[in-house]
Amino acid sequence: MARQWTRVCKMCSKRFVPPTISNGTHGQIISPRQTCSTTCAAKLTQSSNKYWAHEEEQMLLDLAGSSPKEQILRVFKKYALKHDQLPRSWSAIRSHAHKIGVSLEPEVDFLVIPKIARRLGIGKSRVKYWTKIGLKASFETKTRKYISEKELSRFASQNPDRFGGIKYENLIQVIEDIDLCRFIVLNYPNRVDYSIKPARRIICVDTKNNTKRIYSSVSAAKKDKSLYLSNRSIERCLKLKVEACGYRFEYFD
């Protein structure tokens, strides 16, 4: 009696006898089937990465043309983790997009912070600071922020002084509005120094005699030799609201 081959079904783990395709001169040719029934075969196809669910195709349609490569991969990775599947590779996503007639090329150019800094001829830290004061990123990953040229133009129109000192040939590479570039170059030829803060008037209260004196700035108070206090001591009193040598300091306005 011929030996009967058995296999374990990949879906239900039951043992089954795979069908014989033909009895050739070199022996039996066994079918490569991995499931015990058509029902298990359909379930195996759906669980494999070759099968694209309707939800995945809808995600691809929503992301195509509006998101960079990294963002598309990030969304599909989250979907795979949620449904206990292997994440799809970029080649698989691109192949399926071509199959359904969808272009993955973003309609809007997205720039990362190092690229913006390189085009403008400035430091990356300056662009990073802009993201803290109003420049919005369209997409973010753990290491990168993607900013559209449209958003850069909006930020530049509201904060033209932030682009002071940048050459026209650099501005035109990231800002679409030519008139805005010319306005920035003409009105802000040099970089604006925001580190210089306007002086604030302060009140010096003598706690012993209960008298008050007003100074135009911290430096003006320091120059008063009757106080014997340095700039650092006065600034510390203002910040911590403590006394120094019998004097208390407060901001006038």
C-alpha positions in Angstrom: 0.0 0.0 0.0 1.3 3.4 -1.0 2.3 5.8 1.7 -0.3 8.6 2.4 1.1 12.1 2.8 -0.4 14.5 5.3 0.0 18.2 6.0 -1.1 20.6 8.8 -3.6 23.3 7.6 -2.1 26.7 8.1 -5.4 28.2 9.3 -7.1 25.6 11.5 -4.1 23.4 12.2 -6.0 20.2 11.2 -4.2 17.4 9.4 -5.3 16.8 5.8 -4.3 14.7 2.8 -3.2 16.9 -0.1 -4.5 15.8 -3.4 -2.3 14.0 -6.0 -1.8 16.0 -9.2 -0.5 13.1 -11.3 1.2 9.7 -11.0 4.3 10.1 -13.2 7.2 7.8 -13.9 9.2 9.4 -11.1 6.4 8.9 -8.5 3.5 10.9 -7.3 3.3 14.7 -7.7 1.6 16.1 -4.6 -0.4 19.4 -4.7 1.3 22.3 -2.9 -1.9 23.3 -1.2 -1.5 24.5 2.4 -5.1 24.5 3.6 -7.6 21.7 4.2 -10.6 23.4 2.5 -11.6 26.3 0.3 -12.9 28.2 3.4 -9.5 28.1 5.0 -7.8 29.0 1.7 -9.9 32.2 1.5 -9.1 33.1 5.1 -5.4 32.5 4.4 -5.5 34.8 1.4 -7.2 37.6 3.4 -4.7 37.3 6.2 -1.7 37.5 3.9 -0.1 40.8 2.8 -1.0 40.1 -0.8 -4.7 40.8 -0.1 -5.6 44.5 0.2 -8.6 45.3 2.3 -11.1 48.0 1.3 -9.9 50.1 4.3 -6.3 49.9 3.1 -7.2 51.0 -0.4 -9.2 53.9 0.9 -6.2 55.0 3.0 -4.0 54.8 0.0 -6.5 57.0 -2.0 -6.7 59.5 0.8 -2.9 59.8 1.2 -1.9 59.7 -2.4 -1.0 63.1 -3.8 -1.1 64.9 -0.5 1.5 63.1 1.8 5.2 62.4 1.6 6.6 58.9 1.4 7.5 58.8 5.2 3.9 59.7 6.2 2.3 57.0 4.0 4.6 54.4 5.4 3.9 55.6 8.9 0.1 55.3 8.4 0.3 51.8 6.9 2.6 50.7 9.8 0.0 51.8 12.3 -2.7 49.9 10.4 -0.5 46.7 10.3 0.2 46.9 14.1 -3.5 47.4 14.8 -4.6 44.4 12.7 -1.6 42.1 13.7 -0.1 42.1 10.2 3.4 42.7 8.8 3.8 46.3 7.6 3.8 46.8 3.9 7.0 47.9 2.2 7.2 51.0 0.0 7.6 48.8 -3.2 4.3 47.0 -2.3 2.4 50.2 -1.7 3.8 51.7 -4.9 3.0 48.6 -6.9 -0.6 48.5 -5.7 -1.0 52.3 -6.3 0.1 51.7 -9.9 -2.4 48.8 -10.2 -5.3 51.0 -9.2 -4.1 54.0 -11.2 -3.1 56.3 -8.4 0.0 58.5 -8.4 1.9 58.8 -5.1 3.8 61.9 -6.2 2.7 64.7 -3.8 1.0 67.6 -5.5 2.5 70.0 -2.9 6.3 70.2 -2.4 7.2 69.4 1.3 10.4 70.6 2.7 12.2 69.5 5.8 14.0 71.9 8.2 17.6 71.1 6.9 16.5 71.7 3.3 14.8 75.0 4.1 17.9 76.2 6.0 20.1 75.1 3.1 18.0 76.9 0.5 17.8 80.1 2.6 21.5 80.0 3.5 20.8 80.2 7.3 21.2 77.9 10.3 18.8 75.0 11.2 18.3 76.4 14.7 16.7 79.6 13.2 14.2 77.6 11.2 13.5 75.3 14.2 12.7 78.5 16.2 10.2 79.5 13.6 8.3 76.3 14.1 7.8 77.3 17.8 6.4 80.8 17.0 3.9 80.0 14.2 5.4 78.0 11.3 3.2 74.9 11.2 4.3 71.5 9.9 2.0 69.5 7.7 3.3 66.2 8.9 5.7 65.1 11.6 7.8 62.0 12.3 10.1 61.3 15.2 13.0 63.0 13.5 11.5 65.2 10.8 8.9 68.0 10.2 7.5 68.4 6.7 6.5 72.0 5.8 4.8 73.0 2.6 5.9 76.0 0.5 2.4 77.4 0.9 2.8 77.4 4.7 6.3 79.1 4.4 4.7 81.9 2.2 2.0 82.4 4.8 4.5 82.6 7.7 6.7 85.0 5.7 3.8 87.3 4.9 2.9 87.5 8.6 6.5 87.7 9.9 8.6 89.3 7.1 11.1 90.6 9.7 12.1 87.0 10.6 13.6 86.7 7.1 15.7 89.8 7.4 19.2 89.6 6.0 18.4 86.7 3.6 19.3 87.3 -0.1 16.7 87.5 -2.8 18.0 84.5 -4.7 17.6 82.4 -1.5 14.1 83.6 -0.7 12.7 82.9 -4.1 13.7 79.2 -3.6 11.1 78.7 -0.8 8.7 81.6 -1.1 6.3 81.5 -4.1 5.3 85.2 -3.9 7.9 87.3 -5.8 6.5 90.6 -4.5 6.8 89.4 -1.0 10.5 88.4 -1.6 11.2 91.9 -2.9 9.4 93.5 0.0 11.5 91.6 2.5 14.8 92.4 0.8 14.0 96.2 0.6 12.6 96.6 4.1 14.7 94.1 6.0 18.2 94.2 4.4 19.7 93.1 7.7 18.8 90.5 10.3 16.7 91.8 13.1 18.3 91.2 16.6 15.5 90.1 18.9 17.9 89.5 21.8 18.0 93.2 22.6 15.0 93.9 24.9 13.7 97.4 25.6 14.7 98.8 29.0 12.0 98.7 31.7 11.7 101.2 34.5 12.2 99.8 38.0 11.3 101.0 41.5 13.8 100.8 44.3 12.2 100.6 47.8 14.4 101.3 50.8 12.9 99.0 53.4 14.7 100.8 56.3 13.6 104.4 55.5 10.5 103.3 53.5 11.4 105.6 50.6 11.1 104.9 46.9 13.3 105.8 43.9 12.5 105.2 40.2 15.2 104.3 37.7 15.0 104.1 33.9 16.6 100.7 33.8 18.6 98.1 35.7 21.8 99.7 34.4 20.8 103.1 35.7 20.2 101.6 39.1 23.6 99.9 39.1 25.2 103.3 38.4 23.8 104.7 41.6 26.8 104.3 43.9 24.7 104.6 47.0 23.1 101.2 46.4 26.4 99.2 46.0 24.6 96.6 43.9 25.5 94.9 40.6 23.3 94.3 37.6 23.1 90.6 38.5 22.0 91.3 42.1 19.2 93.7 41.0 18.0 91.2 38.3 17.9 88.5 40.9 15.8 90.7 43.2 13.4 91.4 40.4 13.1 87.7 39.4 12.9 86.1 42.9 11.2 89.1 44.6 13.7 89.2 47.4 15.7 91.9 49.2 19.3 92.8 48.8 21.2 95.0 51.3 17.9 96.4 52.6 16.5 97.3 49.1 13.6 95.7 47.3 13.1 96.1 43.5 9.9 96.1 41.4 9.1 96.8 37.8 7.4 100.2 37.4 5.3 99.0 34.4 
